[in-house]
Protein backbone atom coordinates (compact mmCIF):
# COMPACT_ATOMS: atom_id res chain seq x y z
CA UNK A 1 0.00 0.00 0.00
CA UNK A 2 1.29 3.45 -0.92
CA UNK A 3 1.36 6.11 1.78
CA UNK A 4 -0.12 9.32 0.49
CA UNK A 5 -0.15 12.62 2.19
CA UNK A 6 -3.73 13.76 2.49
CA UNK A 7 -4.86 17.32 2.33
CA UNK A 8 -5.82 18.68 5.75
CA UNK A 9 -9.25 20.12 6.32
CA UNK A 10 -9.55 23.84 6.69
CA UNK A 11 -13.03 24.01 8.18
CA UNK A 12 -12.67 27.69 9.13
CA UNK A 13 -12.90 28.71 5.48
CA UNK A 14 -16.00 26.66 4.67
CA UNK A 15 -18.88 28.95 3.74
CA UNK A 16 -21.18 27.34 6.30
CA UNK A 17 -18.74 27.94 9.13
CA UNK A 18 -18.00 31.48 8.00
CA UNK A 19 -21.75 32.25 8.12
CA UNK A 20 -22.03 30.68 11.55
CA UNK A 21 -19.13 32.70 12.92
CA UNK A 22 -20.50 35.96 11.47
CA UNK A 23 -23.92 35.24 12.96
CA UNK A 24 -22.47 34.58 16.42
CA UNK A 25 -20.36 37.73 16.26
CA UNK A 26 -23.35 39.83 15.20
CA UNK A 27 -21.82 40.99 11.94
CA UNK A 28 -23.37 41.04 8.46
CA UNK A 29 -23.62 37.73 6.63
CA UNK A 30 -25.37 36.08 3.69
CA UNK A 31 -27.70 33.15 4.34
CA UNK A 32 -27.59 29.87 2.47
CA UNK A 33 -30.37 31.09 0.16
CA UNK A 34 -28.57 34.37 -0.58
CA UNK A 35 -30.49 36.71 1.72
CA UNK A 36 -28.29 39.40 3.29
CA UNK A 37 -28.71 39.77 7.05
CA UNK A 38 -27.54 43.11 8.41
CA UNK A 39 -25.27 43.68 11.37
CA UNK A 40 -26.98 43.57 14.77
CA UNK A 41 -27.43 46.97 16.34
CA UNK A 42 -29.01 48.42 19.45
CA UNK A 43 -32.45 49.76 18.72
CA UNK A 44 -33.45 53.09 20.25
CA UNK A 45 -37.02 52.11 21.14
CA UNK A 46 -37.74 49.21 23.45
CA UNK A 47 -41.25 48.14 24.37
CA UNK A 48 -40.45 45.10 26.49
CA UNK A 49 -41.94 44.47 29.92
CA UNK A 50 -38.56 45.01 31.62
CA UNK A 51 -38.52 48.75 30.80
CA UNK A 52 -34.96 48.69 29.42
CA UNK A 53 -35.12 52.28 28.23
CA UNK A 54 -35.53 53.63 31.76
CA UNK A 55 -33.03 51.30 33.46
CA UNK A 56 -30.08 51.53 31.05
CA UNK A 57 -28.57 54.27 28.95
CA UNK A 58 -27.82 53.67 25.27
CA UNK A 59 -24.07 53.50 25.99
CA UNK A 60 -24.58 50.81 28.64
CA UNK A 61 -26.66 48.70 26.27
CA UNK A 62 -24.05 49.03 23.54
CA UNK A 63 -21.30 47.98 25.96
CA UNK A 64 -23.25 44.88 27.01
CA UNK A 65 -23.95 43.85 23.42
CA UNK A 66 -20.33 44.47 22.40
CA UNK A 67 -19.15 42.22 25.23
CA UNK A 68 -21.71 39.60 24.21
CA UNK A 69 -20.65 39.58 20.55
CA UNK A 70 -16.94 39.48 21.39
CA UNK A 71 -17.42 36.09 23.07
CA UNK A 72 -18.17 34.46 19.72
CA UNK A 73 -19.73 31.15 20.79
CA UNK A 74 -22.92 30.14 22.53
CA UNK A 75 -21.12 28.50 25.44
CA UNK A 76 -19.01 31.60 26.05
CA UNK A 77 -22.10 33.81 25.84
CA UNK A 78 -23.78 31.77 28.54
CA UNK A 79 -21.03 32.85 30.95
CA UNK A 80 -22.33 36.42 30.68
CA UNK A 81 -25.91 35.34 31.41
CA UNK A 82 -24.94 33.15 34.36
CA UNK A 83 -22.92 35.84 36.08
C-alpha positions in Angstrom: 0.0 0.0 0.0 1.3 3.4 -0.9 1.4 6.1 1.8 -0.1 9.3 0.5 -0.1 12.6 2.2 -3.7 13.8 2.5 -4.9 17.3 2.3 -5.8 18.7 5.7 -9.3 20.1 6.3 -9.5 23.8 6.7 -13.0 24.0 8.2 -12.7 27.7 9.1 -12.9 28.7 5.5 -16.0 26.7 4.7 -18.9 28.9 3.7 -21.2 27.3 6.3 -18.7 27.9 9.1 -18.0 31.5 8.0 -21.7 32.2 8.1 -22.0 30.7 11.6 -19.1 32.7 12.9 -20.5 36.0 11.5 -23.9 35.2 13.0 -22.5 34.6 16.4 -20.4 37.7 16.3 -23.3 39.8 15.2 -21.8 41.0 11.9 -23.4 41.0 8.5 -23.6 37.7 6.6 -25.4 36.1 3.7 -27.7 33.1 4.3 -27.6 29.9 2.5 -30.4 31.1 0.2 -28.6 34.4 -0.6 -30.5 36.7 1.7 -28.3 39.4 3.3 -28.7 39.8 7.0 -27.5 43.1 8.4 -25.3 43.7 11.4 -27.0 43.6 14.8 -27.4 47.0 16.3 -29.0 48.4 19.5 -32.5 49.8 18.7 -33.5 53.1 20.2 -37.0 52.1 21.1 -37.7 49.2 23.5 -41.3 48.1 24.4 -40.5 45.1 26.5 -41.9 44.5 29.9 -38.6 45.0 31.6 -38.5 48.7 30.8 -35.0 48.7 29.4 -35.1 52.3 28.2 -35.5 53.6 31.8 -33.0 51.3 33.5 -30.1 51.5 31.1 -28.6 54.3 28.9 -27.8 53.7 25.3 -24.1 53.5 26.0 -24.6 50.8 28.6 -26.7 48.7 26.3 -24.0 49.0 23.5 -21.3 48.0 26.0 -23.3 44.9 27.0 -24.0 43.9 23.4 -20.3 44.5 22.4 -19.2 42.2 25.2 -21.7 39.6 24.2 -20.6 39.6 20.5 -16.9 39.5 21.4 -17.4 36.1 23.1 -18.2 34.5 19.7 -19.7 31.2 20.8 -22.9 30.1 22.5 -21.1 28.5 25.4 -19.0 31.6 26.1 -22.1 33.8 25.8 -23.8 31.8 28.5 -21.0 32.9 31.0 -22.3 36.4 30.7 -25.9 35.3 31.4 -24.9 33.2 34.4 -22.9 35.8 36.1 
